[in-house]
Amino acid sequence: MFSAAALKSRAYELGFNLVGLTRAVPSPYLAAYERWVESGMNGTMGYMARPDRQARRRDLNIILPGVQSLVVVGLDYTTAAIPDDILHDPSRGRIASYAWGLDYHDILTPRLEALAEWLRVESGQRISHRVYVDTGAVLERSHAHEAGLGFTGKNTMLIHPRRGSTFFLGEILTDLEFDAYDSAGRETHCGTCTRCLNACPTNAFPRPHVLDARRCISYLTIEHKGSIDPTLRPLMGNWVYGCDVCQDVCPFNRFATPTREAAFQPHSLDLIAPKLVDLLALDEARFHERYYGSPIYRIKRDRLVRNACIAAGNWGSTQAIIPLQELLNDPSPLIRTHAAWSLHHIMADDSRRMLQTQLLHEDNAEVQEAIQSLLDTGKLK
């Protein structure tokens, strides 16, 4: 067996802020997760319901034969406070704070691999391992709880009682056994607090500890690839990538520790709250130049501009009309659909002639239906 204390010491040397060990057994919340998927609350994230991935969550040996342990680490990402007049400026798109810097996958993954290699050398054994940074079919927040890294909040986030919830998680699955394992703490410290549930703009929490992803702004702006439900668009405010609302109001995040990672520090205001007119003007080349290396790059240009269209509609300023009109001719049907909605939202009946003209030239059936719906009822399907 290998020394847990030595492993943790090395993890801290590599820059991780939290580290815990738990045995490689199925999550105690596996049944609850399966019920959640059966209810359809995973939305269009079909990979969560795939039988092969469900099987891996039930038996971690499918991922790594002979697996004995999970090493779970945390890395803080909180940066300096940003003035509210910037974050809540409706002319700017708001980005979740975890995405203000470089892509965390590129920061955590090499360090986890370095830690796994250190384990191999120090143990003197031919060990096997797998490294994940929210990419594998493991219930990482649950395993992190079992490894003593925190409790599950009513907003479903993993919360450390003395550090809050603003940290990334990563895991090493290994067939190496350790001389000591951590114990899970209390399931929750939330008490009667419901700030996160009450603050959610889209009412994405049907009950405490349950998130309906289909209504979650983070899901809608990042994971969901298609057209966003028109009834939810006015509730999304100026969020264009992710959402921090349920974390911002959590009392435990007053204890959040500022990150020591320079890679997570924003180097410009555009990485925190870019101007919406600039986002609406992004073409593929500008998108690549601005966001390559950022977590935002993963959703690609079309989804980011789609989100910016919604934020512009919620802003309601005539300053957005010209860039939105130009997007009516964008190659992406997804963008054209949301640009039409935004123009109608800003201009109301004044947009009618413009949309009628657009309908005559539109060749995509879904966009045609969306525009016709606006013309018929003022609501986008």
C-alpha positions in Angstrom: 0.0 0.0 0.0 1.1 3.5 -0.8 1.3 6.4 1.7 -1.8 8.7 1.4 0.1 11.4 3.2 2.9 11.3 0.7 0.4 11.5 -2.2 -1.3 14.5 -0.7 1.9 16.3 -0.1 2.9 15.8 -3.7 -0.5 17.0 -4.9 -0.1 20.2 -3.0 3.3 20.7 -4.4 1.9 20.5 -7.9 -0.5 23.4 -7.0 -3.7 21.6 -6.1 -5.7 23.3 -3.3 -7.7 20.2 -2.2 -6.9 16.5 -2.3 -8.8 13.5 -1.0 -8.8 9.7 -1.4 -11.8 7.4 -1.7 -12.2 3.8 -2.6 -13.3 3.0 -6.2 -16.9 1.9 -5.4 -20.1 3.2 -7.1 -21.4 6.5 -6.0 -24.0 6.3 -3.2 -26.1 8.7 -5.3 -26.1 6.5 -8.4 -29.7 5.6 -8.1 -30.7 9.2 -7.7 -28.7 10.1 -10.8 -30.4 7.4 -12.8 -33.8 8.7 -11.7 -32.7 12.1 -12.8 -31.8 10.9 -16.3 -35.0 8.9 -16.6 -37.0 12.1 -15.8 -35.3 13.8 -18.8 -33.7 16.5 -16.8 -30.4 16.0 -18.7 -32.1 17.7 -21.7 -30.2 17.2 -24.9 -27.1 15.9 -23.1 -27.7 12.4 -24.5 -24.2 11.2 -23.5 -25.4 11.2 -19.9 -28.0 8.5 -20.6 -25.9 6.3 -22.9 -26.0 2.7 -21.7 -22.2 2.3 -21.9 -21.7 5.3 -19.8 -24.4 4.3 -17.3 -22.6 0.9 -17.0 -19.3 2.7 -16.2 -20.9 4.6 -13.4 -22.2 1.4 -11.9 -18.9 -0.3 -12.2 -15.6 1.7 -12.3 -13.8 -1.5 -13.3 -15.2 -1.0 -16.8 -13.2 2.2 -17.0 -10.1 0.7 -15.5 -9.9 -3.0 -14.8 -8.8 -3.7 -11.2 -9.3 -0.1 -10.1 -8.9 0.4 -6.3 -8.8 4.1 -5.6 -9.9 7.5 -6.7 -7.6 10.5 -6.1 -9.8 13.6 -6.2 -8.3 17.1 -6.4 -9.6 20.6 -6.3 -8.1 23.8 -7.8 -9.4 27.3 -6.9 -10.4 29.7 -9.7 -11.8 32.7 -7.8 -10.2 35.9 -9.0 -10.5 39.6 -8.0 -13.9 41.0 -7.5 -15.4 42.8 -10.6 -17.5 45.9 -10.1 -21.2 45.3 -10.3 -21.7 48.1 -12.8 -19.6 46.1 -15.2 -21.1 42.7 -14.6 -24.7 44.0 -14.7 -24.3 46.3 -17.6 -27.0 45.1 -20.1 -24.9 46.2 -23.0 -22.3 43.7 -22.1 -22.5 39.9 -22.2 -21.8 38.2 -19.0 -19.4 35.2 -18.7 -19.2 32.7 -15.8 -16.1 33.4 -13.8 -14.6 30.0 -14.3 -14.2 30.9 -17.9 -12.4 34.2 -17.5 -9.0 32.6 -18.0 -7.5 29.7 -19.9 -9.2 26.4 -20.3 -9.0 24.5 -17.0 -8.8 21.2 -18.8 -5.4 22.3 -20.1 -4.2 23.3 -16.6 -5.5 20.3 -14.5 -4.9 17.4 -16.9 -1.1 17.7 -17.2 -0.8 18.1 -13.5 -2.9 15.0 -12.8 -0.8 13.1 -15.3 2.4 14.3 -13.5 0.9 13.2 -10.2 0.1 9.7 -11.7 3.6 9.4 -13.0 5.0 10.4 -9.6 2.9 7.6 -8.1 4.3 5.1 -10.6 7.9 6.0 -9.8 7.5 6.3 -6.1 5.5 3.1 -5.7 7.9 1.1 -7.8 4.9 -0.7 -9.3 3.5 -1.0 -12.8 0.3 0.8 -11.9 -2.6 1.6 -14.3 -4.5 4.8 -14.2 -7.0 7.1 -15.9 -7.2 10.9 -15.6 -10.4 12.8 -15.9 -11.3 16.5 -15.7 -15.1 16.4 -16.0 -14.7 14.3 -19.1 -15.4 10.8 -17.8 -18.5 8.8 -16.9 -17.9 9.2 -13.2 -20.1 11.2 -10.7 -17.2 13.3 -9.7 -19.0 15.6 -7.2 -20.3 12.6 -5.4 -16.9 10.9 -5.3 -15.4 14.2 -4.2 -17.9 14.2 -1.3 -16.9 10.7 -0.4 -13.2 11.9 -0.5 -14.0 14.6 2.1 -13.7 17.6 -0.3 -17.1 19.1 0.6 -20.9 18.6 0.7 -23.6 18.9 -1.9 -25.4 22.2 -1.8 -29.1 22.7 -2.7 -27.8 24.1 -6.0 -26.2 20.7 -6.6 -22.7 22.2 -6.4 -19.9 20.7 -4.3 -19.3 23.2 -1.5 -16.3 23.1 0.8 -17.4 24.6 4.2 -14.3 26.8 4.4 -13.6 27.5 0.7 -17.0 27.7 -1.0 -17.7 26.1 -4.4 -15.5 28.0 -6.8 -12.9 25.3 -7.6 -12.4 22.8 -10.3 -12.4 19.0 -9.8 -10.2 16.4 -11.3 -9.6 12.7 -10.7 -7.1 9.9 -11.0 -8.5 6.4 -11.1 -5.8 3.9 -10.2 -5.3 0.3 -9.3 -2.9 1.3 -6.5 -4.2 1.0 -2.9 -3.4 3.5 -0.2 -2.8 3.1 3.5 -5.6 5.5 4.4 -8.7 6.8 2.8 -10.8 9.9 3.7 -14.3 9.9 5.1 -17.3 11.7 3.7 -18.5 14.6 5.8 -22.0 15.7 6.4 -24.3 15.4 3.4 -25.2 19.1 3.6 -24.5 22.2 5.7 -27.2 24.3 3.9 -29.7 24.2 6.8 -32.8 26.3 6.0 -31.0 28.5 3.5 -32.7 28.7 0.1 -30.9 31.7 -1.4 -29.7 29.7 -4.5 -33.1 28.3 -5.2 -34.8 31.7 -4.9 -32.2 33.5 -7.0 -32.3 31.3 -10.0 -33.7 33.4 -12.9 -35.2 30.4 -14.7 -36.4 28.4 -11.7 -34.2 25.5 -12.6 -34.4 23.8 -9.2 -37.7 21.9 -8.9 -36.6 21.0 -5.4 -33.5 21.3 -3.3 -30.5 19.3 -4.6 -32.2 18.7 -7.9 -31.3 20.7 -11.1 -33.5 20.6 -14.2 -30.8 21.2 -16.8 -33.4 22.1 -19.4 -34.0 25.4 -17.5 -30.4 26.1 -16.4 -28.7 29.1 -18.0 -25.3 27.3 -18.0 -26.8 24.3 -19.8 -28.7 26.5 -22.3 -25.7 28.7 -23.2 -23.1 25.9 -23.2 -24.4 22.4 -23.6 -27.6 22.9 -25.6 -26.7 23.1 -29.3 -30.1 24.0 -30.8 -32.7 26.7 -30.5 -33.4 28.0 -27.0 -36.9 27.9 -25.7 -38.4 31.3 -26.4 -40.1 31.4 -23.0 -36.7 31.1 -21.3 -34.9 33.7 -23.4 -36.2 36.8 -21.5 -35.1 35.2 -18.2 -31.5 34.8 -19.3 -30.5 38.4 -18.9 -27.1 39.2 -20.3 -25.5 35.8 -19.7 -23.7 34.6 -22.9 -21.6 31.8 -21.4 -22.6 29.9 -18.2 -24.1 31.5 -15.1 -22.9 32.3 -11.6 -26.1 33.3 -9.9 -26.6 30.3 -7.6 -22.9 30.5 -6.5 -22.9 34.3 -6.1 -25.6 34.2 -3.5 -24.3 31.2 -1.6 -23.1 32.3 1.9 -20.2 29.8 1.8 -18.6 31.6 -1.1 -17.7 34.5 1.1 -14.9 32.1 2.2 -13.7 31.5 -1.4 -9.9 31.6 -1.6 -8.4 33.7 -4.5 -6.6 31.5 -6.9 -2.9 31.5 -7.2 -3.1 30.4 -10.8 -2.1 33.1 -13.2 -3.8 31.1 -16.0 -7.2 31.8 -14.5 -6.7 35.5 -14.2 -8.6 37.6 -16.8 -6.3 39.7 -18.9 -8.9 42.0 -20.3 -12.5 43.2 -19.7 -13.6 41.4 -22.8 -12.9 38.1 -21.1 -15.3 39.0 -18.3 -18.0 41.1 -19.9 -17.6 41.7 -23.6 -19.7 44.3 -25.4 -22.6 42.6 -27.1 -22.2 44.6 -30.3 -18.7 43.1 -30.5 -20.0 39.6 -30.0 -22.7 40.0 -32.6 -19.9 41.0 -35.1 -17.8 37.9 -34.5 -17.0 35.9 -37.6 -15.1 32.6 -37.4 -11.6 34.2 -37.7 -12.4 36.8 -34.9 -13.9 34.1 -32.7 -10.8 32.0 -33.0 -8.5 34.9 -32.4 -10.3 36.0 -29.3 -11.3 32.7 -27.6 -8.8 30.0 -28.6 -7.4 28.5 -25.4 -10.5 29.6 -23.4 -13.3 27.3 -22.2 -15.5 29.5 -24.4 -13.9 28.0 -27.5 -15.6 24.7 -27.0 -19.1 26.0 -27.8 -17.8 27.5 -31.1 -18.9 30.7 -32.8 -22.5 29.9 -33.6 -23.6 29.2 -30.1 -21.8 32.2 -28.6 -23.4 34.5 -31.2 -26.8 32.8 -30.6 -26.4 33.6 -26.9 -25.4 37.2 -27.7 -28.5 37.6 -29.8 -30.7 36.7 -26.8 -28.7 39.0 -24.5 -29.1 41.8 -27.1 -32.8 41.3 -27.2 -33.0 41.5 -23.4 -30.8 44.7 -23.5 -33.4 46.2 -25.9 -31.2 48.9 -27.2 -31.5 50.3 -30.8 -27.6 50.1 -30.9 -28.0 46.3 -31.5 -30.4 46.7 -34.5 -27.8 47.0 -37.3 -25.6 44.1 -36.2 -28.7 42.0 -35.7 -30.0 42.9 -39.1 -26.7 41.8 -40.6 -27.0 38.4 -38.8 -30.3 37.8 -40.6 -28.0 36.9 -43.5 -25.6 34.8 -41.5 -24.8 31.3 -42.8 -26.0 29.7 -39.6 -29.8 29.0 -39.4 -29.4 29.0 -35.6 -28.1 32.5 -35.6 -30.7 33.8 -38.0 -33.5 32.3 -35.8 -32.3 34.1 -32.7 -31.4 37.4 -34.6 -35.0 37.5 -35.8 -36.3 37.0 -32.3 -34.1 39.7 -30.9 -35.1 42.2 -33.5 -38.7 41.5 -32.8 -38.0 41.8 -29.1 -36.4 45.2 -29.6 -38.5 46.7 -32.4 -41.9 45.0 -31.8 -44.3 45.9 -34.6 -41.6 48.0 -36.4 -39.8 44.7 -37.2 -42.7 43.4 -39.2 -41.7 44.5 -42.6 -38.1 43.5 -42.1 -39.2 40.0 -41.0 -41.7 39.7 -43.9 -38.8 40.5 -46.3 -36.6 38.0 -44.6 -39.2 35.3 -44.8 -39.4 35.7 -48.6 -35.7 34.9 -48.9 -35.3 32.4 -46.1 -34.6 28.8 -47.3 -34.4 27.0 -44.0 -37.7 25.4 -42.8 -37.0 25.9 -39.1 -36.1 29.6 -39.5 -39.1 30.1 -41.7 -41.4 28.6 -39.0 -39.8 30.8 -36.4 -40.2 34.0 -38.3 -43.8 33.1 -39.4 -44.6 32.5 -35.7 -43.3 36.0 -34.9 -45.4 37.5 -37.6 -48.5 35.5 -36.6 -48.4 35.7 -32.8 -45.4 37.7 -31.8 -43.9 34.7 -30.2 -41.2 32.5 -31.5 -41.6 28.8 -31.5 
